[in-house]
Structures are given as structure tokens and as C-alpha cells.
């Protein structure tokens, strides 16, 4: 990949193999993360529907003996403030 000037910014072209692997299409949001001093990673940000699907899938994964205590949760939030 080559870094090019694009207005006041620098830009790179993402190779087709990367766009296919990440299932990117025009208009998708991505996140570029610095992995090391000379390395970075590209991640496709999940869509709203994908995030909702992940939340729905997570619901059944709490331990069987888990009990939500609203008072305890409120106490912890007060301690953090």
C-alpha cells in the first residue's frame, strides 16, 4: 500500500483482499488501531443490527445462580462517582 495526499490528510487504499476478508462495502465505518510502532489493524465496526444480535445472543450466558440486585448496583455506582 502507498500513502497518498488527500486534501490536508493522508490516505491509503485498502486492498481488495482486505475488503473481502472484512466484508467491507462503500459507506461502512471502520476503526484503525495502532498495534505497534510500525503496525496497525483495521476493524469493521459492527452495524446496529449486528450489535443487537450480539446482545440477544449474550442474554443466555449468565451463570444459572446469577441474581441482579438493583440496590447493590446503585451502591456501586454511587461509590464510583
N, C-alpha and C positions, 0 to 999 in steps of 0.2 A: 504494500500500500504506500501511497505517496501522500505527503501532507501538502495541501494547496491553500492558497489565499482565497477566502470567500468573504468579500466585504472587509470588515475590520477584524474578522475572525479567521481561524484556520479550520480546514475541513479535511476529512478523509472519505474515500469511497469504501463502502463495505462490500467485500467480495460476495458474489452470488452464493458461494458455498456457505458463508456465514448466515446470509439472509435466509437460506433454505433451512439450515440447522435450527435457527431461532424462529422460523416461521414468521419472518417479518414481512410486512407489506407497507406500502406508502401510507403515511399518517400515523403509524404505530409510535408509541413512546418507548424510548429505550433509556437505559441507565448505563453510563460508563463509569467504571470503578477502577481507581488506581490500585493495582495488585502488588506492584513493586516499583523500584525506582525507574525501570525501563519497560514495565509491562502494565497492561490494562485489560480489563474484562468488559464485555458488553452483555447486558442482560435485557431481555424484552420485559417491559413492565406488564403484568397481567391486566387484562381488561376487567371491567367491573363485574361482568358475568362470571369470569374465571375466579375472581376473588370470592364472590358469593358462593360459588360451587365448592370452593375450598373450605369456607366456613361451615357450610351444610355438612360436608364430609367429616369435619372435625367433631361435630356435636356428640357423636357416639364414642369418643375416645377418652372420656374422663374415667377415672377409676370408679369401680362399682360402689365404693364406700364414700365417694365424694359428696359432701354436703355444703351447699353455699350458705354462708352466714352473712346476711346483709350488715348486721351490726359490726361484725369483725372487719368486714371490708371497709366500712365507713371509718372505723377507728384507724386502720392503716393509712387511709388517705389523709386523715387529719394529722397523723404523725409525719407524713411526708411533706406537708405544707409548711 
